[in-house]
């Protein structure tokens, strides 16, 4: 678990969205290896 401190909720939301998108791209999912949250 991470504690991320940002100035406001909007910046925190953008950080979280970018983090998840980058993790999905780095994983390089395909039909045989889907990305699963959780």
mmCIF file of the N, C-alpha and C atoms, coordinates in Angstrom:
data_MODEL
# 
_entry.id   MODEL 
# 
loop_
_atom_site.group_PDB 
_atom_site.id 
_atom_site.type_symbol 
_atom_site.label_atom_id 
_atom_site.label_alt_id 
_atom_site.label_comp_id 
_atom_site.label_asym_id 
_atom_site.label_entity_id 
_atom_site.label_seq_id 
_atom_site.pdbx_PDB_ins_code 
_atom_site.Cartn_x 
_atom_site.Cartn_y 
_atom_site.Cartn_z 
_atom_site.occupancy 
_atom_site.B_iso_or_equiv 
_atom_site.pdbx_formal_charge 
_atom_site.auth_seq_id 
_atom_site.auth_comp_id 
_atom_site.auth_asym_id 
_atom_site.auth_atom_id 
_atom_site.pdbx_PDB_model_num 
ATOM 1   N N  . UNK A 1 1  ? 0.845  -1.168  0.000   1.00 0.00 ? 1  UNK A N  1 
ATOM 2   C CA . UNK A 1 1  ? 0.000  0.000   0.000   1.00 0.00 ? 1  UNK A CA 1 
ATOM 3   C C  . UNK A 1 1  ? 0.894  1.235   0.000   1.00 0.00 ? 1  UNK A C  1 
ATOM 4   N N  . UNK A 1 2  ? 0.418  2.282   -0.643  1.00 0.00 ? 2  UNK A N  1 
ATOM 5   C CA . UNK A 1 2  ? 1.157  3.542   -0.715  1.00 0.00 ? 2  UNK A CA 1 
ATOM 6   C C  . UNK A 1 2  ? 0.325  4.667   -0.127  1.00 0.00 ? 2  UNK A C  1 
ATOM 7   N N  . UNK A 1 3  ? 0.996  5.603   0.483   1.00 0.00 ? 3  UNK A N  1 
ATOM 8   C CA . UNK A 1 3  ? 0.349  6.836   0.925   1.00 0.00 ? 3  UNK A CA 1 
ATOM 9   C C  . UNK A 1 3  ? 0.861  7.930   -0.005  1.00 0.00 ? 3  UNK A C  1 
ATOM 10  N N  . UNK A 1 4  ? -0.028 8.475   -0.806  1.00 0.00 ? 4  UNK A N  1 
ATOM 11  C CA . UNK A 1 4  ? 0.317  9.509   -1.770  1.00 0.00 ? 4  UNK A CA 1 
ATOM 12  C C  . UNK A 1 4  ? -0.315 10.817  -1.306  1.00 0.00 ? 4  UNK A C  1 
ATOM 13  N N  . UNK A 1 5  ? 0.503  11.819  -1.126  1.00 0.00 ? 5  UNK A N  1 
ATOM 14  C CA . UNK A 1 5  ? 0.003  13.124  -0.676  1.00 0.00 ? 5  UNK A CA 1 
ATOM 15  C C  . UNK A 1 5  ? 0.122  14.107  -1.832  1.00 0.00 ? 5  UNK A C  1 
ATOM 16  N N  . UNK A 1 6  ? -0.992 14.700  -2.198  1.00 0.00 ? 6  UNK A N  1 
ATOM 17  C CA . UNK A 1 6  ? -1.044 15.708  -3.254  1.00 0.00 ? 6  UNK A CA 1 
ATOM 18  C C  . UNK A 1 6  ? -1.733 16.947  -2.689  1.00 0.00 ? 6  UNK A C  1 
ATOM 19  N N  . UNK A 1 7  ? -1.637 18.049  -3.416  1.00 0.00 ? 7  UNK A N  1 
ATOM 20  C CA . UNK A 1 7  ? -2.228 19.307  -2.943  1.00 0.00 ? 7  UNK A CA 1 
ATOM 21  C C  . UNK A 1 7  ? -3.742 19.264  -2.879  1.00 0.00 ? 7  UNK A C  1 
ATOM 22  N N  . UNK A 1 8  ? -4.373 18.549  -3.815  1.00 0.00 ? 8  UNK A N  1 
ATOM 23  C CA . UNK A 1 8  ? -5.825 18.480  -3.811  1.00 0.00 ? 8  UNK A CA 1 
ATOM 24  C C  . UNK A 1 8  ? -6.283 17.170  -4.444  1.00 0.00 ? 8  UNK A C  1 
ATOM 25  N N  . UNK A 1 9  ? -7.581 16.954  -4.381  1.00 0.00 ? 9  UNK A N  1 
ATOM 26  C CA . UNK A 1 9  ? -8.161 15.705  -4.866  1.00 0.00 ? 9  UNK A CA 1 
ATOM 27  C C  . UNK A 1 9  ? -7.947 15.526  -6.363  1.00 0.00 ? 9  UNK A C  1 
ATOM 28  N N  . UNK A 1 10 ? -8.017 16.610  -7.124  1.00 0.00 ? 10 UNK A N  1 
ATOM 29  C CA . UNK A 1 10 ? -7.846 16.512  -8.578  1.00 0.00 ? 10 UNK A CA 1 
ATOM 30  C C  . UNK A 1 10 ? -6.444 16.016  -8.937  1.00 0.00 ? 10 UNK A C  1 
ATOM 31  N N  . UNK A 1 11 ? -5.421 16.569  -8.305  1.00 0.00 ? 11 UNK A N  1 
ATOM 32  C CA . UNK A 1 11 ? -4.051 16.115  -8.568  1.00 0.00 ? 11 UNK A CA 1 
ATOM 33  C C  . UNK A 1 11 ? -3.850 14.668  -8.144  1.00 0.00 ? 11 UNK A C  1 
ATOM 34  N N  . UNK A 1 12 ? -4.440 14.290  -7.036  1.00 0.00 ? 12 UNK A N  1 
ATOM 35  C CA . UNK A 1 12 ? -4.345 12.907  -6.579  1.00 0.00 ? 12 UNK A CA 1 
ATOM 36  C C  . UNK A 1 12 ? -5.018 11.963  -7.566  1.00 0.00 ? 12 UNK A C  1 
ATOM 37  N N  . UNK A 1 13 ? -6.176 12.347  -8.074  1.00 0.00 ? 13 UNK A N  1 
ATOM 38  C CA . UNK A 1 13 ? -6.892 11.520  -9.050  1.00 0.00 ? 13 UNK A CA 1 
ATOM 39  C C  . UNK A 1 13 ? -6.092 11.363  -10.336 1.00 0.00 ? 13 UNK A C  1 
ATOM 40  N N  . UNK A 1 14 ? -5.481 12.444  -10.811 1.00 0.00 ? 14 UNK A N  1 
ATOM 41  C CA . UNK A 1 14 ? -4.644 12.370  -12.013 1.00 0.00 ? 14 UNK A CA 1 
ATOM 42  C C  . UNK A 1 14 ? -3.438 11.466  -11.788 1.00 0.00 ? 14 UNK A C  1 
ATOM 43  N N  . UNK A 1 15 ? -2.811 11.581  -10.630 1.00 0.00 ? 15 UNK A N  1 
ATOM 44  C CA . UNK A 1 15 ? -1.663 10.732  -10.318 1.00 0.00 ? 15 UNK A CA 1 
ATOM 45  C C  . UNK A 1 15 ? -2.070 9.260   -10.333 1.00 0.00 ? 15 UNK A C  1 
ATOM 46  N N  . UNK A 1 16 ? -3.188 8.935   -9.691  1.00 0.00 ? 16 UNK A N  1 
ATOM 47  C CA . UNK A 1 16 ? -3.645 7.546   -9.627  1.00 0.00 ? 16 UNK A CA 1 
ATOM 48  C C  . UNK A 1 16 ? -3.990 7.007   -11.012 1.00 0.00 ? 16 UNK A C  1 
ATOM 49  N N  . UNK A 1 17 ? -4.659 7.806   -11.827 1.00 0.00 ? 17 UNK A N  1 
ATOM 50  C CA . UNK A 1 17 ? -5.028 7.368   -13.177 1.00 0.00 ? 17 UNK A CA 1 
ATOM 51  C C  . UNK A 1 17 ? -3.789 7.120   -14.026 1.00 0.00 ? 17 UNK A C  1 
ATOM 52  N N  . UNK A 1 18 ? -2.818 8.013   -13.945 1.00 0.00 ? 18 UNK A N  1 
ATOM 53  C CA . UNK A 1 18 ? -1.576 7.837   -14.716 1.00 0.00 ? 18 UNK A CA 1 
ATOM 54  C C  . UNK A 1 18 ? -0.794 6.623   -14.228 1.00 0.00 ? 18 UNK A C  1 
ATOM 55  N N  . UNK A 1 19 ? -0.766 6.421   -12.930 1.00 0.00 ? 19 UNK A N  1 
ATOM 56  C CA . UNK A 1 19 ? -0.055 5.280   -12.360 1.00 0.00 ? 19 UNK A CA 1 
ATOM 57  C C  . UNK A 1 19 ? -0.642 3.965   -12.874 1.00 0.00 ? 19 UNK A C  1 
ATOM 58  N N  . UNK A 1 20 ? -1.958 3.834   -12.826 1.00 0.00 ? 20 UNK A N  1 
ATOM 59  C CA . UNK A 1 20 ? -2.622 2.614   -13.294 1.00 0.00 ? 20 UNK A CA 1 
ATOM 60  C C  . UNK A 1 20 ? -2.402 2.424   -14.787 1.00 0.00 ? 20 UNK A C  1 
ATOM 61  N N  . UNK A 1 21 ? -2.542 3.484   -15.572 1.00 0.00 ? 21 UNK A N  1 
ATOM 62  C CA . UNK A 1 21 ? -2.341 3.382   -17.025 1.00 0.00 ? 21 UNK A CA 1 
ATOM 63  C C  . UNK A 1 21 ? -0.915 2.956   -17.351 1.00 0.00 ? 21 UNK A C  1 
ATOM 64  N N  . UNK A 1 22 ? 0.057  3.516   -16.653 1.00 0.00 ? 22 UNK A N  1 
ATOM 65  C CA . UNK A 1 22 ? 1.455  3.143   -16.891 1.00 0.00 ? 22 UNK A CA 1 
ATOM 66  C C  . UNK A 1 22 ? 1.732  1.702   -16.498 1.00 0.00 ? 22 UNK A C  1 
ATOM 67  N N  . UNK A 1 23 ? 1.126  1.234   -15.412 1.00 0.00 ? 23 UNK A N  1 
ATOM 68  C CA . UNK A 1 23 ? 1.317  -0.165  -15.003 1.00 0.00 ? 23 UNK A CA 1 
ATOM 69  C C  . UNK A 1 23 ? 0.721  -1.123  -16.026 1.00 0.00 ? 23 UNK A C  1 
ATOM 70  N N  . UNK A 1 24 ? -0.434 -0.773  -16.580 1.00 0.00 ? 24 UNK A N  1 
ATOM 71  C CA . UNK A 1 24 ? -1.059 -1.620  -17.600 1.00 0.00 ? 24 UNK A CA 1 
ATOM 72  C C  . UNK A 1 24 ? -0.181 -1.653  -18.845 1.00 0.00 ? 24 UNK A C  1 
ATOM 73  N N  . UNK A 1 25 ? 0.313  -0.506  -19.281 1.00 0.00 ? 25 UNK A N  1 
ATOM 74  C CA . UNK A 1 25 ? 1.190  -0.463  -20.464 1.00 0.00 ? 25 UNK A CA 1 
ATOM 75  C C  . UNK A 1 25 ? 2.476  -1.250  -20.241 1.00 0.00 ? 25 UNK A C  1 
ATOM 76  N N  . UNK A 1 26 ? 3.070  -1.130  -19.066 1.00 0.00 ? 26 UNK A N  1 
ATOM 77  C CA . UNK A 1 26 ? 4.320  -1.830  -18.770 1.00 0.00 ? 26 UNK A CA 1 
ATOM 78  C C  . UNK A 1 26 ? 4.111  -3.342  -18.741 1.00 0.00 ? 26 UNK A C  1 
ATOM 79  N N  . UNK A 1 27 ? 2.939  -3.783  -18.328 1.00 0.00 ? 27 UNK A N  1 
ATOM 80  C CA . UNK A 1 27 ? 2.624  -5.209  -18.275 1.00 0.00 ? 27 UNK A CA 1 
ATOM 81  C C  . UNK A 1 27 ? 2.451  -5.790  -19.668 1.00 0.00 ? 27 UNK A C  1 
ATOM 82  N N  . UNK A 1 28 ? 2.058  -4.983  -20.611 1.00 0.00 ? 28 UNK A N  1 
ATOM 83  C CA . UNK A 1 28 ? 1.833  -5.391  -22.010 1.00 0.00 ? 28 UNK A CA 1 
ATOM 84  C C  . UNK A 1 28 ? 0.857  -6.565  -22.103 1.00 0.00 ? 28 UNK A C  1 
ATOM 85  N N  . UNK A 1 29 ? -0.404 -6.348  -21.707 1.00 0.00 ? 29 UNK A N  1 
ATOM 86  C CA . UNK A 1 29 ? -1.377 -7.436  -21.725 1.00 0.00 ? 29 UNK A CA 1 
ATOM 87  C C  . UNK A 1 29 ? -1.718 -7.878  -23.144 1.00 0.00 ? 29 UNK A C  1 
ATOM 88  N N  . UNK A 1 30 ? -2.141 -9.120  -23.258 1.00 0.00 ? 30 UNK A N  1 
ATOM 89  C CA . UNK A 1 30 ? -2.638 -9.647  -24.528 1.00 0.00 ? 30 UNK A CA 1 
ATOM 90  C C  . UNK A 1 30 ? -3.733 -10.659 -24.215 1.00 0.00 ? 30 UNK A C  1 
ATOM 91  N N  . UNK A 1 31 ? -4.242 -11.353 -25.211 1.00 0.00 ? 31 UNK A N  1 
ATOM 92  C CA . UNK A 1 31 ? -5.366 -12.275 -25.012 1.00 0.00 ? 31 UNK A CA 1 
ATOM 93  C C  . UNK A 1 31 ? -5.005 -13.414 -24.061 1.00 0.00 ? 31 UNK A C  1 
ATOM 94  N N  . UNK A 1 32 ? -3.769 -13.850 -24.077 1.00 0.00 ? 32 UNK A N  1 
ATOM 95  C CA . UNK A 1 32 ? -3.351 -14.957 -23.216 1.00 0.00 ? 32 UNK A CA 1 
ATOM 96  C C  . UNK A 1 32 ? -2.875 -14.506 -21.842 1.00 0.00 ? 32 UNK A C  1 
ATOM 97  N N  . UNK A 1 33 ? -2.608 -13.232 -21.687 1.00 0.00 ? 33 UNK A N  1 
ATOM 98  C CA . UNK A 1 33 ? -2.097 -12.693 -20.427 1.00 0.00 ? 33 UNK A CA 1 
ATOM 99  C C  . UNK A 1 33 ? -2.793 -11.368 -20.119 1.00 0.00 ? 33 UNK A C  1 
ATOM 100 N N  . UNK A 1 34 ? -4.042 -11.427 -19.663 1.00 0.00 ? 34 UNK A N  1 
ATOM 101 C CA . UNK A 1 34 ? -4.782 -10.184 -19.406 1.00 0.00 ? 34 UNK A CA 1 
ATOM 102 C C  . UNK A 1 34 ? -4.298 -9.496  -18.128 1.00 0.00 ? 34 UNK A C  1 
ATOM 103 N N  . UNK A 1 35 ? -4.476 -8.205  -18.080 1.00 0.00 ? 35 UNK A N  1 
ATOM 104 C CA . UNK A 1 35 ? -4.164 -7.447  -16.869 1.00 0.00 ? 35 UNK A CA 1 
ATOM 105 C C  . UNK A 1 35 ? -5.366 -7.540  -15.942 1.00 0.00 ? 35 UNK A C  1 
ATOM 106 N N  . UNK A 1 36 ? -5.128 -7.887  -14.688 1.00 0.00 ? 36 UNK A N  1 
ATOM 107 C CA . UNK A 1 36 ? -6.206 -8.046  -13.717 1.00 0.00 ? 36 UNK A CA 1 
ATOM 108 C C  . UNK A 1 36 ? -5.916 -7.136  -12.528 1.00 0.00 ? 36 UNK A C  1 
ATOM 109 N N  . UNK A 1 37 ? -6.866 -6.276  -12.194 1.00 0.00 ? 37 UNK A N  1 
ATOM 110 C CA . UNK A 1 37 ? -6.734 -5.449  -10.996 1.00 0.00 ? 37 UNK A CA 1 
ATOM 111 C C  . UNK A 1 37 ? -7.078 -6.299  -9.785  1.00 0.00 ? 37 UNK A C  1 
ATOM 112 N N  . UNK A 1 38 ? -6.238 -6.235  -8.782  1.00 0.00 ? 38 UNK A N  1 
ATOM 113 C CA . UNK A 1 38 ? -6.564 -6.943  -7.549  1.00 0.00 ? 38 UNK A CA 1 
ATOM 114 C C  . UNK A 1 38 ? -5.598 -7.959  -7.117  1.00 0.00 ? 38 UNK A C  1 
# 
